[in-house]
């Protein structure tokens, strides 16, 4: 119960890696809120499961493309639970294809969710965080290595989070708040299933030739949010099976 007494907010927490993070933090004792954009049923299922474990859980329907909704969600969590200790920026989308085919709408959506929403949520969270607070963003192995085409927009948006993490870590270190980023590799989710059409090509690029489990990414988030990692800030942690080795 290393997160007992802590309050966490996970953006994009109804599915995939985000849902695994919500479950990990809640089962570690935290009261957890999460945002989601579309899947009411998935969000309700997570809330029911974790409340059975005795945790306080709150789901908030908020589109990360809307900065007002992002800011409102952060403030609502802090007001509802009385504090905010952990922010995990996990909401994401994935557009793939040749750069000449990328639309302006796809560019705007990707940057709004992966970059602007992270900035806005972190900015809002800092108004409620004290010593011991943690801000953790979910990046991507493509921020460090891009071995094939078709992911330029995604790689650009995730690499921006590295600069954000380093800059913000400098600003809030004296307040006892840590800021870090996790760069997952291929992870078994509905967005990129371990039995999908690109699996063999992806495994060829890895030292450990399997997909990560969502729980492995969540465990890394849990470490960075815990008291055990208080001297780690401004860092990128690759959980990618050696993709960037």
C-alpha positions as CSV (number, residue, x, y, z in Angstrom):
1,X,0.0,0.0,0.0
2,X,2.8,2.4,-0.9
3,X,0.4,4.9,-2.3
4,X,-2.0,5.0,0.7
5,X,-3.1,8.6,1.3
6,X,-2.1,9.7,-2.2
7,X,-4.4,11.0,-4.9
8,X,-3.6,10.3,-8.6
9,X,-5.1,11.5,-11.9
10,X,-4.4,9.5,-15.1
11,X,-5.5,11.0,-18.4
12,X,-6.7,8.5,-21.0
13,X,-7.3,5.9,-18.2
14,X,-10.2,3.8,-19.5
15,X,-8.2,1.5,-21.8
16,X,-4.7,0.2,-22.7
17,X,-1.7,1.4,-20.8
18,X,-3.7,4.1,-19.1
19,X,-6.2,1.6,-17.6
20,X,-3.3,-0.6,-16.3
21,X,-1.8,2.5,-14.6
22,X,-5.1,3.3,-12.9
23,X,-5.4,-0.3,-11.6
24,X,-1.8,-0.4,-10.5
25,X,-2.0,2.9,-8.5
26,X,-5.4,2.0,-7.0
27,X,-4.2,-1.4,-5.9
28,X,-1.2,0.3,-4.3
29,X,-3.5,2.2,-2.1
30,X,-4.1,5.5,-4.0
31,X,-7.4,7.1,-4.6
32,X,-7.5,7.5,-8.4
33,X,-9.3,9.6,-11.0
34,X,-9.0,9.1,-14.7
35,X,-10.2,10.9,-17.8
36,X,-11.6,9.2,-20.9
37,X,-12.9,10.5,-24.2
38,X,-15.4,8.0,-25.5
39,X,-15.8,4.6,-23.9
40,X,-18.4,4.9,-21.1
41,X,-18.7,1.2,-20.7
42,X,-14.9,0.7,-20.2
43,X,-14.7,3.5,-17.8
44,X,-17.7,2.2,-15.7
45,X,-16.2,-1.3,-15.6
46,X,-12.9,0.0,-14.1
47,X,-14.7,2.1,-11.5
48,X,-16.9,-0.8,-10.4
49,X,-13.9,-3.2,-10.2
50,X,-11.7,-0.9,-8.1
51,X,-14.5,0.2,-5.8
52,X,-15.0,-3.4,-4.9
53,X,-11.4,-3.2,-3.6
54,X,-12.4,-0.3,-1.4
55,X,-10.7,2.4,-3.3
56,X,-12.2,5.8,-4.1
57,X,-12.3,6.0,-7.9
58,X,-13.6,8.8,-10.2
59,X,-14.0,8.8,-13.9
60,X,-14.3,12.0,-15.8
61,X,-15.3,12.3,-19.5
62,X,-13.0,14.9,-20.9
63,X,-11.5,15.2,-24.4
64,X,-7.8,16.0,-24.2
65,X,-8.1,18.0,-27.3
66,X,-10.1,20.6,-25.3
67,X,-7.8,22.5,-22.9
68,X,-10.7,23.8,-20.9
69,X,-11.9,20.2,-20.3
70,X,-8.4,19.2,-19.3
71,X,-8.0,22.0,-16.8
72,X,-11.4,21.5,-15.4
73,X,-10.7,17.7,-14.9
74,X,-7.6,18.4,-12.9
75,X,-9.3,21.0,-10.7
76,X,-12.3,18.7,-10.2
77,X,-10.1,15.9,-8.9
78,X,-8.3,18.2,-6.5
79,X,-11.5,19.6,-5.2
80,X,-13.2,16.2,-4.9
81,X,-10.4,14.4,-3.1
82,X,-8.9,17.4,-1.3
83,X,-5.4,17.1,-2.9
84,X,-3.5,15.9,-5.9
85,X,-0.1,14.0,-5.6
86,X,0.4,12.2,-8.9
87,X,-0.4,13.2,-12.4
88,X,0.1,10.6,-15.2
89,X,-0.3,12.0,-18.8
90,X,-1.3,8.9,-20.7
91,X,-3.9,10.0,-23.2
92,X,-2.8,9.3,-26.8
93,X,-3.7,8.6,-30.4
94,X,-1.8,7.1,-33.2
95,X,-1.9,8.2,-36.9
96,X,0.4,6.3,-39.2
97,X,1.2,6.8,-42.9
98,X,3.4,8.7,-45.3
99,X,4.1,12.2,-44.3
100,X,2.6,13.6,-47.5
101,X,-0.7,12.0,-46.6
102,X,-1.0,13.5,-43.1
103,X,-3.9,16.0,-42.8
104,X,-3.9,19.2,-40.9
105,X,-6.6,17.8,-38.7
106,X,-4.4,14.8,-37.8
107,X,-1.5,17.2,-37.0
108,X,-3.7,19.3,-34.8
109,X,-5.3,16.4,-33.0
110,X,-1.9,14.7,-32.3
111,X,-0.2,17.8,-31.0
112,X,-3.3,18.8,-29.0
113,X,-3.4,15.5,-27.2
114,X,0.3,14.6,-26.9
115,X,1.7,18.0,-26.3
116,X,-0.7,20.8,-25.4
117,X,-2.9,18.6,-23.1
118,X,0.3,17.5,-21.2
119,X,1.4,21.1,-20.7
120,X,-2.1,22.2,-19.6
121,X,-2.7,19.3,-17.3
122,X,0.7,19.7,-15.6
123,X,0.2,23.4,-15.3
124,X,-3.1,22.9,-13.6
125,X,-1.8,20.1,-11.4
126,X,1.0,22.2,-10.1
127,X,-1.5,24.5,-8.4
128,X,-2.5,21.7,-6.2
129,X,0.7,19.7,-5.7
130,X,3.1,19.9,-2.8
131,X,6.4,18.3,-1.8
132,X,6.4,14.7,-2.9
133,X,4.3,15.3,-6.0
134,X,5.0,13.4,-9.3
135,X,4.3,14.2,-12.9
136,X,4.8,11.3,-15.3
137,X,4.2,11.4,-19.0
138,X,3.9,8.4,-21.3
139,X,6.1,9.0,-24.3
140,X,7.3,6.5,-26.9
141,X,10.4,4.6,-28.0
142,X,9.9,6.5,-31.3
143,X,11.1,9.6,-29.5
144,X,14.6,8.1,-29.4
145,X,14.7,5.9,-32.5
146,X,12.7,5.8,-35.7
147,X,13.8,2.8,-37.8
148,X,11.1,3.0,-40.5
149,X,8.8,5.5,-42.1
150,X,5.2,6.3,-41.5
151,X,5.4,7.5,-37.9
152,X,6.9,11.0,-38.3
153,X,4.0,12.9,-36.8
154,X,3.8,10.5,-33.8
155,X,7.6,10.6,-33.2
156,X,7.6,14.4,-33.4
157,X,4.8,14.7,-30.8
158,X,6.4,12.3,-28.4
159,X,9.9,13.7,-28.7
160,X,8.5,17.1,-27.6
161,X,7.7,15.5,-24.3
162,X,11.3,14.9,-23.5
163,X,12.1,18.7,-23.7
164,X,9.0,19.4,-21.7
165,X,10.0,16.9,-19.0
166,X,13.5,18.3,-18.7
167,X,12.4,21.9,-18.6
168,X,9.6,21.4,-16.0
169,X,11.9,19.2,-13.8
170,X,14.2,22.2,-13.5
171,X,11.4,24.5,-12.6
172,X,9.8,22.5,-9.9
173,X,12.7,20.5,-8.4
174,X,13.1,23.0,-5.5
175,X,9.4,22.4,-4.6
176,X,10.1,18.7,-4.1
177,X,8.2,17.7,-7.2
178,X,9.6,15.2,-9.7
179,X,8.9,15.1,-13.4
180,X,9.8,12.1,-15.6
181,X,8.8,10.4,-18.8
182,X,8.4,6.7,-19.7
183,X,9.1,5.7,-23.3
184,X,7.3,2.3,-23.9
185,X,8.1,0.1,-26.8
186,X,5.7,-2.3,-28.4
187,X,3.0,-3.1,-25.8
188,X,0.1,-5.5,-26.1
189,X,-2.9,-3.2,-26.3
190,X,-5.9,-2.9,-28.6
191,X,-4.0,-0.1,-30.4
192,X,-1.1,-2.4,-31.1
193,X,-2.0,-6.1,-30.3
194,X,0.7,-8.7,-29.9
195,X,-1.0,-10.7,-32.6
196,X,-1.3,-7.8,-35.0
197,X,0.0,-7.6,-38.6
198,X,3.2,-5.8,-37.8
199,X,4.4,-8.0,-34.9
200,X,7.2,-9.8,-36.7
201,X,8.7,-6.6,-38.0
202,X,8.6,-5.0,-34.6
203,X,10.1,-8.0,-32.8
204,X,13.0,-8.0,-35.2
205,X,14.0,-4.6,-33.8
206,X,14.0,-5.7,-30.2
207,X,16.6,-7.4,-28.0
208,X,13.9,-9.1,-26.0
209,X,11.6,-10.4,-28.7
210,X,8.2,-10.1,-27.2
211,X,5.7,-7.3,-26.6
212,X,5.5,-5.7,-23.2
213,X,2.6,-6.4,-20.9
214,X,0.6,-3.3,-19.9
215,X,1.3,-4.2,-16.3
216,X,5.1,-3.8,-16.9
217,X,4.6,-0.2,-18.1
218,X,2.3,0.5,-15.1
219,X,4.9,-0.9,-12.7
220,X,7.5,1.5,-14.1
221,X,5.0,4.4,-13.6
222,X,4.4,3.2,-10.0
223,X,8.1,3.2,-9.3
224,X,8.5,6.8,-10.6
225,X,5.5,7.9,-8.5
226,X,6.8,6.2,-5.3
227,X,9.1,7.5,-2.5
228,X,11.8,5.1,-3.8
229,X,12.4,7.4,-6.8
230,X,12.5,10.8,-5.2
231,X,16.0,11.5,-6.5
232,X,15.0,10.8,-10.1
233,X,13.7,13.8,-12.1
234,X,14.0,15.1,-15.7
235,X,14.7,11.5,-16.8
236,X,13.4,9.3,-19.6
237,X,13.0,5.6,-18.8
238,X,12.9,3.3,-21.8
239,X,10.6,0.2,-21.3
240,X,11.1,-1.2,-24.8
241,X,12.7,-4.6,-24.8
242,X,16.0,-3.1,-26.1
243,X,14.4,-1.3,-29.1
244,X,16.6,1.7,-28.5
245,X,19.7,-0.2,-27.2
